[in-house]
Amino acid sequence: MNPGVTLTKCLEGLLMLSLLVSVGCAAPSKYQSTTVGLHCNISWDKTNDPKVTGYQISVIDQSKQAKKTVRFIPAHTVKISCKDAGADHEGLWDVTVQSCYDKSTCGPPTEAARMHITAK
């Protein structure tokens, strides 16, 4: 699949979740994971809705399905390190982002972006 087409499809949604690596940006895909280094970042597009007070970031460790870390991030922030989000070791992770009006009222999550964190 052409990376330009994948990126264009991602831009159509309210939030675009992207995994930043030192060589550029990779659009999320439900069919494959993006390989990133230990010092990766998770970023998303800021919403234009003035009622949004923050974003809920969820990371799920695929090696331990029960390990799901959820962070509430203030609305002025649109990037967090993988480690600060909870993806703190090598392995396969799923990431979702939700825009929230408060800590208990959030919109639907983005489609999960899968990333493979490696030390290489």
N, C-alpha and C positions, 0 to 999 in steps of 0.2 A: 504494500500500500504506500502511496506517495505521502511523505511526511507533511507536505504542504496541505494536502487534502485532510489529513487527520487533524492538523492544527486548526484549519478553518472550521471543521465540525465542532471542535471544542469551544471556539469563540462564540458560537451561537447561543450558548447557555448563559444564565445569569452569573454564574461563577465558573471560572476556569481554574482547575487545579493543575498545577504543573510542578514537576520535579526539576529543580535546577541543579545542574552539575557544572563543574568548572569549564566544560567545553560548550555549554549552551543549555537549551531548554528542550525537554521532551514532553510531548502531549500524552496524557493518560490513554491507555487502551485496555479494554477488558480482555483482550486476547493474549497479551504478552506483558511481561514486566519490564520496567526500565531499570537498568543497572546503574547504581550510583555509589559514590564513595561514602566513607564513614562521616564526612563533614558536609553532607548534603543539606539542602534547605527545601522546605515546602512553602509554596507561595500560591496566591489566588488573587483573582480580580476583586477589587473593592466594589461593593454594591452601591448603586445610586440612591437607595432607599434611606432617607434621613432617620427613620425610626429604628434602624438596625443599630444595636448597641455593641455587638460583638459577633464573633464567629466561634463555632464549636468544631474543633479538630479532633477526629478520632483516628487512632492508629491501631491496627490489629496485627499482632504477631502471628503469622501463619503456622509457625512451629508449635505454638501454644495457643490454640483457639480461644482459651479462656482469658488470655491476656489482651485486654482492650484498654487502651489509655485514652482518656478524653480530657481535652484542655479547652478552657474558655479564653478566647483571645479578644482584647478590646478592638473596637471597630476601626481605629486608626492604624492598626497593625495588619499587614497583608503578607507577612513572611515570618516563618519560625524555623529554627534548625530542626532537623530530623530528631536529634538527640533530645532537645527541649520538648518536642511533641511526644516523646516516649519511645521512638524507634531508635534504641540506644545500642544495638549490637547487630552483627552480621545476620542476614537471613532475609526471608521473604515477608513483606509487610503490605497491608492494604491501608489506604488513607482516604478519608472522606472529610468534606467541609460542609458546614451548615451555617447560614446566616441566621442570627437570633435577635429578637426584640428584647429579650431579657434572658437570664440563665435557664428559665424553664419553658420558654416559648421560642421554638426554632422552626425554620422551614425544613423542607425535605433535604436529605443529604445529597451531595453530588454522587455520581456513579463512582464506585471505588476505583482508585488508581493503584495499581500494584507496582511495588518497587522492590528490587533486590539490592540490599546493602551488602557491599563487599569491601574488604580492606585493600583490594588491588587498585 
